[in-house]
């Protein structure tokens, strides 16, 4: 990366063209790795931090749906050396310099297959892995836009191609959907941002295939709009967590059970934005964005785009300068990464 970053607004505007280029680039590179035998065996262990960890969730779901036993962990959540038996490790870091991910990667024995998925090349994490997939040094925003959605694409294609699979044709079509989809979602997003202004916190809730969307959305709200936010899977949320609703707003992502949850919360007086492929009429406190019924990993890109727009609108309503962070941690990025402000 050049050290010159896009604004958040510029990053959102550039996403369509950037994702088309990223899709071509990572598909070619993953094809090379498949031919070399690097994408074989038991499902991988994804290791990451922050937004990069959230990006692993939908691809993980896709792998499990194909019958591959795969996992993800936060790089700072396990004792080192990292214990891995009989599976590859995919280290994910948009900046290529998350200290925790690098330490976990370096702790592995030499016989473990390691693959780095990064935006920044060259980078410490890319150099520490046996193989690397990079997005092409795309200029990203301070709070990640292209870096996050591009990582979703790379990991989604990887999940499709794992152990002899092929990339779903829908990845090629996805960038072309973004423009019209954003326009269709704009009214509901603007209404939701107005309804969310002044709330004490936001709950992000997703079905099992959309937990990563919830995690990324909560992180965006904390970084971009400075609103305390929490992410949770639907089934966990139903087991008591929703009892604290009050002065809160809710972003809910999923299908039938999530539709029912959105209605329940909105009827109880809480503003809700529902992202769903179902045909659901809006209500006084229920805004609805209809997301095309794509495979979960592809759908997560469109969901991310909606939440970027919502975070931007809420930041503007609260007069929060998007490009500024309150706190800077000197020990989360390697010296080579030259702290970019990216979340992972």
C-alpha positions in Angstrom: 0.0 0.0 0.0 1.3 3.4 -0.8 0.5 5.1 2.5 -2.2 7.2 0.9 -5.7 6.1 2.0 -9.1 6.7 0.6 -11.7 8.4 2.8 -14.5 6.1 3.9 -16.8 7.7 1.4 -14.3 7.2 -1.4 -13.7 3.6 -0.4 -17.4 2.8 -0.6 -17.6 4.5 -4.0 -14.6 2.6 -5.4 -15.8 -0.8 -4.2 -17.6 -2.0 -7.3 -14.6 -1.7 -9.6 -12.1 -2.8 -6.9 -14.0 -6.0 -6.2 -14.1 -6.9 -9.9 -10.3 -6.6 -10.0 -9.9 -8.5 -6.8 -12.2 -11.3 -7.9 -10.1 -11.9 -11.0 -6.8 -11.7 -9.1 -7.6 -14.0 -6.2 -9.4 -16.6 -8.4 -6.2 -16.9 -10.6 -4.0 -17.1 -7.5 -6.2 -19.7 -5.8 -6.2 -21.7 -9.0 -2.4 -21.8 -8.8 -2.5 -22.9 -5.2 -5.1 -25.6 -6.0 -2.9 -26.9 -8.8 0.1 -27.0 -6.4 -1.9 -29.0 -3.9 -2.1 -26.3 -1.2 -5.9 -26.4 -0.9 -6.3 -30.0 0.0 -7.3 -32.1 3.1 -9.4 -31.3 6.1 -10.9 -27.9 6.3 -8.5 -25.2 7.3 -8.2 -23.3 10.6 -8.7 -19.6 10.0 -6.6 -17.4 12.3 -7.2 -13.6 12.4 -8.1 -10.5 14.4 -10.8 -7.8 14.2 -12.6 -7.4 10.9 -10.5 -10.1 9.4 -11.8 -12.6 11.9 -15.4 -11.5 11.1 -14.6 -12.1 7.4 -13.8 -15.7 8.0 -17.3 -16.6 9.4 -19.3 -17.0 6.1 -16.6 -18.9 4.3 -16.3 -21.1 7.3 -20.1 -21.8 7.0 -19.6 -22.5 3.3 -16.9 -25.1 4.0 -18.9 -26.8 6.7 -21.9 -26.9 4.3 -19.7 -28.8 1.8 -18.8 -31.3 4.5 -15.4 -29.9 5.5 -14.5 -29.6 9.2 -13.2 -26.1 9.5 -12.7 -23.6 12.3 -11.8 -20.0 13.1 -10.1 -18.5 16.1 -9.0 -15.1 17.2 -5.2 -15.1 17.0 -4.9 -13.7 20.5 -7.2 -16.3 22.0 -5.0 -19.4 22.1 -1.8 -20.2 23.9 1.3 -20.4 21.7 2.7 -22.4 20.1 -0.6 -22.9 18.2 -1.6 -26.6 18.2 -2.8 -27.8 14.8 -3.2 -31.4 13.7 -3.7 -32.5 10.2 -5.1 -29.2 8.7 -3.8 -26.1 7.0 -3.8 -22.7 8.6 -5.1 -19.7 6.8 -3.8 -16.5 8.4 -6.0 -13.5 7.5 -4.9 -9.9 7.9 -5.9 -7.0 5.7 -2.8 -5.0 6.7 -0.6 -8.0 6.6 0.8 -6.9 9.9 -1.5 -7.9 12.8 1.0 -8.8 15.5 -1.1 -11.5 17.1 -1.8 -13.3 13.8 1.9 -13.1 12.9 3.0 -14.6 16.2 0.5 -17.4 15.8 1.7 -18.1 12.3 5.4 -18.1 13.4 4.7 -20.5 16.2 3.6 -23.3 13.9 5.9 -26.2 12.9 7.4 -26.1 9.5 5.3 -29.1 8.2 2.0 -27.2 8.6 0.6 -25.8 5.3 0.1 -22.1 5.9 -1.6 -19.6 3.6 -1.8 -15.9 4.1 -4.7 -13.8 2.8 -3.7 -10.2 2.9 -4.3 -6.9 1.1 -0.8 -5.5 1.6 2.0 -7.0 -0.3 4.8 -7.4 0.7 4.0 -7.7 4.3 5.2 -9.6 7.4 2.3 -12.1 7.4 2.5 -12.8 3.7 6.3 -13.4 4.1 5.8 -15.8 7.1 3.4 -18.1 5.3 4.3 -20.8 2.8 1.9 -19.3 0.3 0.0 -16.0 0.0 -3.0 -14.6 -1.7 -3.1 -10.8 -1.9 -5.8 -8.5 -2.9 -3.4 -6.3 -4.9 -2.5 -3.5 -2.5 -5.9 -1.8 -2.9 -6.1 1.7 -1.4 -8.4 1.2 1.6 -10.1 3.6 4.0 -9.1 4.2 7.6 -12.0 2.1 8.8 -11.8 -0.6 6.2 -14.2 -0.7 3.2 -12.5 -2.4 0.2 -10.1 -4.3 2.4 -12.9 -6.0 4.2 -15.2 -6.8 1.3 -12.2 -7.8 -0.8 -11.1 -10.2 2.0 -14.7 -11.6 2.0 -14.3 -12.4 -1.8 -10.9 -14.0 -1.4 -12.0 -16.2 1.5 -15.3 -17.1 -0.2 -13.5 -18.2 -3.4 -11.0 -20.2 -1.3 -13.9 -21.9 0.5 -15.5 -22.8 -2.9 -12.2 -24.2 -4.2 -11.1 -26.1 -1.2 -10.3 -29.8 -1.8 -11.2 -30.0 -5.4 -14.1 -27.5 -5.6 -14.7 -24.8 -8.1 -15.5 -21.1 -7.6 -19.2 -20.4 -7.8 -20.0 -18.4 -11.0 -21.8 -15.9 -8.9 -18.6 -14.3 -7.8 -18.0 -12.9 -11.2 -21.5 -11.3 -11.2 -21.3 -9.9 -7.7 -19.6 -6.6 -8.4 -22.1 -5.8 -11.0 -24.9 -6.1 -8.4 -23.5 -3.6 -6.0 -24.6 -0.4 -7.7 -28.3 -1.2 -8.1 -28.4 -3.0 -4.7 -27.0 0.1 -2.9 -29.6 2.3 -4.6 -32.4 0.0 -3.6 -31.1 -0.2 0.0 -30.5 3.6 0.4 -34.0 4.7 1.5 -34.2 2.0 4.2 -30.7 2.7 5.3 -31.3 6.4 5.7 -34.5 5.9 7.6 -32.7 3.4 9.9 -29.9 5.9 10.6 -32.4 8.6 11.6 -34.2 6.1 13.9 -30.9 5.0 15.4 -29.7 8.5 16.2 -29.7 8.9 20.0 -29.9 5.3 21.0 -27.6 4.1 23.7 -26.3 1.0 21.9 -26.9 -1.3 18.9 -27.3 -5.0 18.9 -26.2 -6.8 15.7 -27.8 -10.2 15.4 -27.3 -12.8 12.5 -28.2 -16.3 11.8 -25.5 -18.9 11.8 -24.3 -18.0 8.3 -24.4 -14.3 9.0 -22.6 -14.1 12.3 -19.6 -12.5 10.6 -21.9 -9.7 9.2 -23.1 -9.0 12.7 -19.5 -8.9 14.0 -18.3 -6.6 11.2 -21.3 -4.3 11.6 -20.8 -3.9 15.4 -17.1 -3.1 14.8 -18.0 -0.6 12.1 -20.4 1.2 14.5 -17.8 1.3 17.2 -15.1 2.6 14.8 -17.1 4.8 12.5 -20.0 6.1 14.5 -18.6 5.5 18.0 -21.8 3.8 19.2 -21.4 0.9 21.7 -22.4 -2.2 19.8 -22.5 -5.9 20.3 -22.7 -8.9 17.9 -24.3 -12.2 18.5 -25.7 -15.2 16.7 -29.5 -15.4 16.7 -29.8 -18.5 18.8 -27.5 -17.1 21.5 -29.4 -13.8 21.4 -32.7 -15.6 22.0 -31.2 -17.3 25.1 -31.6 -14.2 27.3 -29.5 -11.5 25.7 -32.4 -9.7 24.1 -33.9 -9.1 27.6 -31.8 -5.9 28.0 -33.5 -4.2 25.0 -34.3 -0.7 25.9 -32.9 2.5 24.5 -31.3 0.2 21.9 -31.5 -0.3 18.2 -31.2 -3.6 16.4 -29.7 -4.8 13.1 -30.9 -8.3 12.3 -29.7 -10.5 9.4 -31.2 -13.7 8.3 -34.3 -15.7 7.4 -37.6 -16.7 9.0 -36.5 -16.7 12.6 -34.8 -13.4 12.1 -37.9 -11.9 10.5 -39.9 -13.0 13.6 -37.3 -11.5 15.9 -37.3 -8.2 14.0 -41.1 -8.0 14.2 -41.0 -8.8 17.9 -38.5 -6.2 18.8 -40.1 -3.5 16.6 -43.5 -4.2 18.0 -42.0 -3.7 21.5 -40.9 -0.2 20.5 -37.3 -0.8 19.4 -36.0 0.5 16.0 -34.9 -2.4 13.8 -33.1 -2.7 10.4 -33.8 -6.2 9.0 -31.6 -7.6 6.2 -33.3 -10.6 4.7 -33.9 -12.4 1.4 -37.6 -12.8 2.5 -40.3 -10.5 1.2 -41.2 -8.6 4.4 -43.3 -5.4 4.6 -41.8 -2.7 6.7 -43.4 -1.3 9.8 -43.3 1.9 11.8 -40.1 0.9 13.5 -39.1 -1.9 11.1 -37.0 -1.0 8.1 -36.2 -3.8 5.6 -33.5 -4.3 3.1 -34.1 -7.2 0.8 -30.9 -9.0 0.1 -30.7 -11.3 -3.0 -30.8 -15.0 -2.1 -27.2 -15.7 -2.9 -24.9 -18.2 -1.2 -23.9 -16.9 2.3 -20.3 -16.0 1.5 -21.5 -13.9 -1.5 -24.4 -12.5 0.4 -22.1 -11.3 3.2 -20.5 -8.8 0.7 -23.8 -7.2 0.0 -24.7 -7.2 3.7 -21.4 -5.5 4.5 -22.1 -2.8 1.9 -25.4 -2.0 3.6 -23.8 -1.7 7.0 -21.1 0.5 5.7 -23.7 2.9 4.4 -25.6 2.7 7.7 -22.5 3.5 9.7 -21.6 6.4 7.5 -25.1 7.9 7.7 -25.2 7.5 11.5 -21.7 9.1 11.9 -22.8 12.0 9.8 -26.0 12.4 11.9 -23.9 12.3 15.1 -21.3 14.7 13.7 -18.5 12.1 14.2 -15.4 12.5 11.9 -15.1 9.1 10.2 -11.4 9.3 9.4 -10.3 9.9 13.0 -9.8 7.3 15.7 -9.8 8.1 19.4 -7.2 5.5 20.5 -4.1 4.2 18.8 -2.5 1.0 20.0 1.2 0.8 19.3 1.4 -3.0 19.8 -1.2 -4.3 17.4 0.7 -3.8 14.1 4.3 -4.8 13.1 6.8 -2.1 12.2 6.6 -3.1 8.5 2.8 -2.5 8.5 3.5 1.1 9.6 0.1 1.3 11.3 -2.5 2.1 8.7 -5.5 2.3 11.0 -7.0 -0.9 9.5 -8.8 -3.0 12.0 -7.0 -6.3 11.3 
